Amino acid sequence: MGDIIYLPINKKGRDLVVGDYPSLTKEEVRRLETIRDNIEQLLNMVSGIRNDPDAVALAAGRYGLMRMYQLRGRAAAMAFANRCVETAEIAEDLQK
């Protein structure tokens, strides 16, 4: 569900310099997409087993956003969360 999103700043708040994020190869993109897809499959499976998709979504979102904050800071975590919601809204609109 989505593309790789590049974050514009790091935790220290400075602009990223060349070398902080070298351009990704096709293999790296495939690896990241596979990780993303596998995690989504696991979360869907746990949602079904536990029969509580809300609890799984809240736990996964909490973990992801707290970890993003630790790695990249508040602004990047919030921007990522907003981008995810925007993507979900666009997908919902396209399904109508």
URVEN-V537953 format. One record per residue. N is the residue number from 0. NEAR is the number of other C-alpha atoms within 10 Angstrom. D_FIRST is the distance of its C-alpha to the first C-alpha in whole Angstrom. Layout:
BEGIN
N & NEAR & D_FIRST
N & NEAR & D_FIRST
END
This chain:
BEGIN
0 & 11 & 0
1 & 10 & 4
2 & 10 & 7
3 & 10 & 10
4 & 9 & 12
5 & 9 & 16
6 & 14 & 18
7 & 13 & 21
8 & 15 & 23
9 & 16 & 24
10 & 16 & 26
11 & 10 & 29
12 & 13 & 28
13 & 9 & 29
14 & 11 & 28
15 & 13 & 26
16 & 9 & 29
17 & 8 & 28
18 & 7 & 28
19 & 9 & 26
20 & 10 & 22
21 & 8 & 23
22 & 10 & 21
23 & 9 & 19
24 & 9 & 20
25 & 9 & 18
26 & 9 & 18
27 & 11 & 17
28 & 14 & 14
29 & 12 & 14
30 & 12 & 15
31 & 14 & 12
32 & 16 & 9
33 & 12 & 11
34 & 12 & 12
35 & 15 & 8
36 & 14 & 8
37 & 12 & 11
38 & 13 & 11
39 & 14 & 9
40 & 12 & 11
41 & 11 & 14
42 & 16 & 13
43 & 15 & 13
44 & 14 & 16
45 & 14 & 18
46 & 16 & 17
47 & 12 & 19
48 & 10 & 22
49 & 11 & 22
50 & 11 & 22
51 & 11 & 21
52 & 16 & 17
53 & 10 & 18
54 & 12 & 20
55 & 18 & 17
56 & 14 & 15
57 & 11 & 18
58 & 11 & 19
59 & 15 & 15
60 & 13 & 15
61 & 12 & 19
62 & 12 & 18
63 & 14 & 16
64 & 18 & 17
65 & 15 & 21
66 & 13 & 20
67 & 19 & 18
68 & 16 & 22
69 & 12 & 24
70 & 14 & 22
71 & 18 & 22
72 & 18 & 24
73 & 17 & 23
74 & 17 & 22
75 & 21 & 19
76 & 21 & 18
77 & 14 & 19
78 & 13 & 17
79 & 17 & 14
80 & 16 & 14
81 & 12 & 15
82 & 13 & 12
83 & 15 & 9
84 & 12 & 12
85 & 12 & 12
86 & 15 & 9
87 & 14 & 9
88 & 12 & 12
89 & 11 & 12
90 & 12 & 9
91 & 10 & 12
92 & 9 & 15
93 & 8 & 14
94 & 7 & 14
95 & 5 & 18
END
